Amino acid sequence: MVSGAPDAARREAERKLELRKRLDEIERDLNSRAPENMPEPSLERVRQVMELLGDPQDAFPVIHLTGTNGKTTTTRVIERILREIGLNTGRMTSPHLHDLRERIAFNGQPIDPEKFVATYDEVLPYVQIVDERSVAEGGPRTTYFELLVIIAYAAFADAPVDVAIVEVGLGGLWDATNVADGKVAVITPISLDHTRLLGDTVEEIATEKRAIIKPGALAVIGRQLPEVDEVIREHVVEVEATMLREDEAFLVTERDQAVGGQQLTVQGLAAVYPDLFVPLFGEYQAHNVATAIAAVEAFIGGGEQPLDLELLQSALAAVTSPGRLEIVRRSPTVLVDAAHNAGGAIALAEALTDSFAFTHLVGVLAVLADKDAESMLQTLEPVLDEVVVTRNSSPRSLSAHSLGELATEIFGEDRVHIEPVLVDALDRAAALADAAGVGAGVVATGSIMTAADVRALLGKSDET
């Protein structure tokens, strides 16, 4: 008898090839639309598609997050705790590191390729109806990010999930994710970023971001500048929400360095949680964790029901945040960090001083052209002994030569090395660290794309 195994293997290979083609087609469609750095400030297109689909965003409760820095980590920590509790979770974060399917996750895993394709096929006819209507009226088509949000909400409703933890793409007021009403709204620290789109002051930016706080919601607010605090508070009062502010309603009471991370005690909304090991570095991550714990307490019991300590300890010990002060290689130690604005650079500089004891630290820096590279360089200069400037794979990346000129003004010529190709820059930095001797290290930063590119070069692209 002739075995059917070869035929089965051939059919499976053909199926995978066809699936890959479909994924490529979908990505081409997404890339043909207005990109994330050029959003169209309106919720109308997404609202229209949602209505045609039967408003899937109303089929599950939402924890909605915004802020300037710390959103993705806080989202991931919230999701990990809720999974440990036993809930089926949907998670949306952005941008992605390696594969756009990372943005839409079920129970911690990127959406299955078949599910992604099927959901895209399901929503596309409705998107096309809205696109045709919008273009006929002189408006734009649904954007890259808007379509991803539509896919995410439709997939979450179809699963179904018990809760969706959703990070905004940009701002809040007209961010596509804001068609959903969060039972809990979380705002991580706000600072200057995306000023071209959100405003030139932190007050203006806060005004955009605070709009995710809906009437009656529980608003969990991380540490903010006083002027930001006041803008958020005004909105909370206006929509009759409840403000749960760090240092008032919850706080980190103890923090110690530990091998591979840090040990925390957190005063939550409903209880004190001691002996929490978290495999994340930096004081700012401790505050992200405290904010996440408060958000879960707010969601589960309105802030009045303590979480099980052993369950919380187990969840936090398993937390990951790829690309956020992540060790991706040893000998020499190579860290990647997605800091891409002044606030992120400040947090990175403080964390490098706080959590590591490098004898000599070499930076690999590639920054997008629309970011404040000068401020980032000035912030990182005291903690970097040398810097290798380069460019990442984004077409928006600042040239190595231009970045090198800025770096030379701040670091001095002797401390700056220019390598136009990222892999060469990484090799150069590793060689400089090796030459400096035991205890030297490398940190690659400046953009989420920089972190992603270095992770891929070092074989970490499948760990998200």
Buried (B, 14 or more C-beta within 10 A) or exposed (E): EEEEEEEEEEEEEEEEEEBEEBBEEBEEBBEEBBEBBEBBEBBEBBBBBBEBBEBBBBBBBBBBBBBBBBBBBBBBBBBBBBBBBEBBBBBBBBBBBBBBBBBBBBBEEBBBBEBBBBBBEBBBEBBEEBBEEBEEEEBBBBBBBBBBBBBBBBBBBBBEBBBBBBBBBBBBBBBBBBBBBBBBBBBBBBBBBBBEBBBEBBBBBBBBBBBBBBEEBBBBBBBBBEEBBEBBBEBBEEBEBBBBBBEEBBBBEBBEEEEEBBBBBBBBBBBEBBEBBBBBBBBBBBBBBBBBBBBBBBBBEBBEEBBEBEEBBEBBBBBBBBBBBBBBBEEBBBBBBBBBBBBBBBBBBBBBBBBBEBEBBBBBBBBBBEBBBBBBBBBBBEBBBBBBBBBBEBEBBBBBEBBBEBBBEBBEEEBBBBBEEBEEBBBBBBBBBBEBEEBBBBBBBBBBBBBBBBBBBBEBBEEB
